[in-house]
């Protein structure tokens, strides 16, 4: 097949996308496919070669890369390389890539692509909308509220939200991934205020949810099946951007050491969350498991990471699916 791998883009997860995209491209080449790499942030000059993309996943994205106009995403659809591809394998993460924008542009261009379509992508990226859908489907999710920009400095409103959620709370952008802009706050109004302002730099609104003490689990969904559950054990602190993309900062247990009935229940919840949002082909669903083994669904990632430390390839390997086969399965399911 002639395949274009979309990578890079305009988001704080740009470098993670580049590392994963290169891995996908090389795996597909090894399996005999004709592959090109396209970075839509470069507009009509989207076609790139590997030597241009020399970054690490843990490296901070430059301000200049984040300030690129979204118009370049539209311009990239005029890149002639799209004329020759059978399918696009998108490894674009975060906003301007995973949120339905590129999916809509690809549909307008008439090019098939991997993963979830426009609506599912937008719903999954919008954490508030996802949690509304989870609740409607009977999937337990941490209590939450949404803070809008006109209330970022409204201390009375913030205090009310903090008291309503009780205990430790998670503050994060409503439409970002990779824990970008995330803070955990412990009963401190000023710290809460600063966390809201910080998260607000990355999103149009800020999601505030109750922190669930317990274990961190993630479930990859491939087609209609859940892959082995992974438990994430960050070494000190919490599973933030640094712990995600720095080797040695986090331990992973796959399959997770949890009771069989709990594992089955969590896996079924992941499949339900995937389906309720209308996801296609694959996703990764994140959970917190409290001390009573009650799972709380946090979010669905429609284009999860594909770097060396990423979780979906790890879960696939535990199920006997190597990286190249995983990439091909995603293409077939799409």
GITA-V626193 format. One line per field, one symbol per residue. burial: I if it has 24 or more other C-alpha atoms within 12 Angstrom, else O. Layout:
# GITA-V626193
burial=???
This chain:
# GITA-V626193
burial=OIIIIIIIIIIIIIIIIIIIIIIIIIIIIOOOIOIIIIIIIIIOOIIIOOOOIOIIIIOOIOOOOIOOOIOIIIOIIIIOIIOOIIIIIIIIIIIIIIIIIIIIIIOOIOIIIIIIIIIIIIIIIIIIIIIIIIIOOOIIIIIIIIIIIOOIOOOOOIIOIIOOIIOIIIIIIIIIIIIIIIIIIOIOIOOIIIIIIIIIOIIIIIIIIIIIOOIIIIIIIIIIIIIIIIIIIIOOOIIIIIIIIOOOOIIIOIIIOIOOOOIOIIIIIIIIIIIIIIIIIIIIIIIIIOOOIIIIIIIIIIIIIIIIIIIIIIIIOIIOOOIIOIIIIIIOOI
